[in-house]
Amino acid sequence: MNTILKAKADNLICVYNELKKKYKWRANDISLRFAAFIFALFDVPFEINKYDTVIRFIKKNTGIFSYYRSTLLYSMAAQLMCQFDNYEQSFLQMLEYDHKMRDHGFKNTTYLGIAAYALLLTCTPDALEYRIVRAQEIYKGMKEKHFWLTSSDDYAVSILLAAEDEPVAILIDRMEQHYNQLRSEGFGRSNGLQFLSHLLTFRTEQVSEKVTLCREIASFLKENKLAVSSMYYGTIGLLALLGNDSKKALEEVVAMVAYMKSRKDFKWYYKEINTLMISALVSNEYMEEKKQQQGLSTTSIGITIEALIAAQTAAMIAATTAATSAASASASAAT
């Protein structure tokens, strides 16, 4: 494991422990882990007082039942603090984007907040109308292909795909090819598989080449006792976005997982979430190296890897929090 990645892992653990001390009784553990991950991802020093100020600002500018004050609160505060010099202006702009998407038919759900954040990261104000309309067209295309699988958790990736130059019909066709070929390789039919097919669409290699790479990544993870369920197929997708670098990155993932497991709070808890976060840290590091080597301001897939990772991790927070809440409710009902 290289020294940069080890430092990021140490930062994640350190920030998580600080967050847990202050917010343990106010936030669920998964949200705090993802918030710590965001600070590690962007390599931003954690300042507890500033972070608390951002949280208070979000609460002050949203309604009591807003998803920005519940599921998304702690991760969104981390993202705003890490990504923007003026978090107040950025958050207010994101709320405007949120309302703008509702005006164009997007439903008011937790995932709309994630989409608004993805839009804020990747879209200039002058292109806003075009991006939202195009994203709605892409979303409808997804819905036509997979009615029961497509829902508001696909909003963010629709926003990101809307930045691509290719016609919507070609993007939708490529997604469907990914989905069908991945199914033929043994990947389970699921919402996670659909998300994986979306991620692969950002790369333009032959579909068969990308599907083969996903199979190899899945096999490698399984061989190293890091197999991921369909809900976490995004882990495979983030690594597959690295193309030829993915195999080397996998070695780093295994090393980092072993390192994290040596720490008490990460040894037994949320194994697949840990693998997802570590894969994202490694993927981002490889993309950053590639940008520096090639002098690129964005990645070769046409969007910032940070935006894609942000969309994926925020979606995971929403999904895992919902699953945890459902499990807790079932347990309470049974007693």
N, C-alpha and C positions, 0 to 999 in steps of 0.2 A: 504494500500500500504506500503510495507516494505521500510526501510530507504535507502537501497542500490538502489532500483529501483527509488525512488524519487530523489536521487542524480544523477542518470543517466538521468532522465527526465530534471532536472535542467541544467545539463551539455549540453544536446542537445539544449535546448533553448538558453543558453548563447553562445555557439559556433555558432549557426545559426545567432544570432544577430551580432556577430563579423564578420562573413563571409559576411553578407548582407551589412554591412557598407563599406567593402572594394571592394566587387565584384559585387555589385548590378547591375551595368551597363555592366558587362562583362559576366555574367552567368545567366542562367534561374533559377528561384526560386526553382524549383524542385531539380536541381542538388545540390544547396547549402543546402537544407534540408537533402538530403541523405548524403552529406559530413559531416554535423553536427552529423547525426545519427551514422556514423561510429566511430567518436571520442567518442560518448557516449557508443557505443557498446563495444569498447575495453578499455574504461576507461583510455584513454590517454590524458594527459594535452595538450591543444591547444596552439601552439606557432605560431602566425601569420607570423613571419618572416621566420621561418623554412618551414612552409606550402607554402609560396610564392616561396621559393627557390626550393622546390620539383616541383612546377608547372613550373617554368622556366626550370628545368632540363628535364622534360618531353617534353616541347616544343622544346628544343634544339636538342633532339635526335629523333625527329619524323618529318615527312613531313608536309607541311602546310595544306594538306587536310586529314591528319590522324585522325581517330576517337579518338585516344588518346588525340588529341588536341581540340576536340569538345565535343561530347556527354559524353565521359568518363573522361574528364580532371580533374574536381574538386573532383569527388568521388575517382578516381584512385590515385590522390595525397594523399587523406586522408588515403586510404587503405595502400599505400606504407609507409607512415609516421607512421601509427599505428602498422603495422605488421612486419616491417623489420628494423634491426639496420642499415644496409647498403642499403638504398633505391636505390642508383645509380646502384650498382651491381645487385640488384634484378630486377629493371626495365629493364636493358639491357638483363638480362637472360630471362625475360618475352617476350621481343621482339624476341629473338631467338626461344622461344617456339612457338610464333605466326607464324613465318616463317616455322618452322618445321611442324606445322599443315597444313599450306597451301600446303606444299610439299606432304602431304598425302591426299589431296583432299578437305580439309575444305575451304570454300569460305571466301574471304576477306570482312568481314562485322564487324560492331560494336560488334556483339556478339562473334566474334572470339577473340576480346580483353578480353572479360569476361571469355571465356574459357581458354585463356592463363593465366589469373590471377588464376583461379581455379586450373590449372595444377601446377603453381608455388607454391601454398599453400600446395598441397597434394601429389606431386610426386618428388621423388629423381631423379637426372640426369641419373642414371644407369637404371631406369625403364621407362624412357621417351618414347622410341620407342614402347615398349609393350603397354603402356597406350594409346598412340595416336592411334595405330592400333586397339586396342580393343574398344576404344571410337568410331572410325569410323564404326566398325561393329555394335555397339549398335545403333548408329544414323541411319544406314541403316535399321536396324530392326524396329526402330520407324517409319521410312518413309514407309516401306512396309505395316504397320498396319494403318497408318493415313497419307496418302500422302499429303493431303491439309493442315493438321494442323501442320505437322512437318517442321520446317525451322531452320535457323541458331540460333534462340533463344533457341534451344534445345542443342546447342553445349556444354555449360557449364555443364549441368546435365549429358550429355553423358560422359564427362571427369570424373565426380565424380562417376558415376555408374561403370565406367571402373575399379575402385579400388576394387569393390566387388569381392569376390572369386567365386561366382556361375557362371555357364555357361551362356553365353549371351542368349541362347534360353529360359532359365528359367526366367531370368530377364525380357525379353520382354513379356513372357507369363503372368508374375505377373502384369506387367504394364497394360496389356490388361484386365485382370480380374478386376483390380481396376477401370479402365475406364468404363467398362460395368456395373459393380455393382453400381458405383456412378451415372451413368446415370439412372439406375432403381430407384434410391433414389431421383431423381428429380434434380440433378445437371445438369446444361445446357451444351450441347455439345459445346465445345469451346477449344481454345488453352490453356486457363487457366485450364480447366478440365484435359487436357493431362498433364500439368505441375504438377498438384496435384497428378495424378496417378503415376508420376515419383517419387515425393517426398516420397510417401508411400512405394515405393519399397525398400527404405533403411531400413525398419523395416520388420522383418520376421514373425510377428504374422499372424494368419489366415486373409485372405483377408476380409471376412465378418466382422470380429472384427474391422479392421481398418476403413472400410466403415461406420459401425455403429457409430464409434467414430467421424468421419467427419460429419455425419448427426447431431449428438448431439452438436458438436462445432458450426456448422452453425446455428442451432436452438437457441442456447444460445446467439450467437452474434445478431441474429435477434431480440430476445426477449428484448435485452438490447440496441436496436436501433443502432446496429453496423453491420448490414447486409453488406456483401461484394458481389460485382458483380463478374462475372466469371473471369474477368481480374485479380482479386485479390484473387483467390482461394488459392494462395500460402500462404496467411495468415492462412487459415485453415490447410494447410499442415504442416507449421512450428509448430503449436500447437499440431497437431496430432502426431508429432515425439516424443512428451514427453510421449506418452502412458498414463499410469495411473495418471501421474502428470498433465495432460492437464486440468482437471476440476478445480483444484486448481489454475492453471496458468490463467485460464479464468477470475477468480475473480480479479486477479492482473491486467489483461488487462483492464477490465472495470474501475477499480479504477484509473489506469494511464491515460486512455482516459479522464475521468472526470477531472483529475488534469490538463492535457494538454489543455483542452478546457477552462480552467480558464485563460489561457494566450492569449493575443490578437492575436498574429501571428499564433496561432494554433486552434483558436475557430471556424473559418468558412472555412478555406482553406484546400483543399485536405483531406477530411474526411477519405477516404479509404486508402490513403497513410499513414496517421497518424496511423491508426489502424494496418497497415502492419508493420510499424517501431516499434510500441509499442509491438506488438506480437513477433517480432524478439528480442527485448530487453529482454522481459520476458522469452522467450524460451531459450535464451542464458544463462540467469542467472540460470535457473533451471538445464541446462546441466552442468554449472560450479559447482553448488552445488553437483550434482551427481558424477562428476569426483573427487571432493575432498573427498566425503564420501567413494567412492569405490576405491580410489587410482588409477584411470584410467588416462592415458595420452590422450586417445581419447574416443569418445562416443561409446555407444553400437551399434550404427548404422554403425560403421566402417569408418566414416570420421569425420573430425572436424565439429562441428555445425557452426563454424565461416565461413568455406569455403562454406557451403551450403547457409548460410544467405547472404554471400557476392555475390554469384552467383545470388541469387534471387533478392536482392536489386539492383544490377547493371543492371540486366535484366529489372527491373521496371523503372529504370532511362531511359534506352534506349526506352522502350515502351511508357512511359508517355511523354517523351520529343518529340517523334515522333508524338504522338497524339495531344499534345499542338501545335506543329508547324503546323500540318495539319489544326487544328481548326483556328489558326491565319491566315493561308493562305486563307482559305475559307472566313473568315470575311473580309479580305482585298479585295478579289475578288468581294465581294458583295457590297462594298462601291464605 
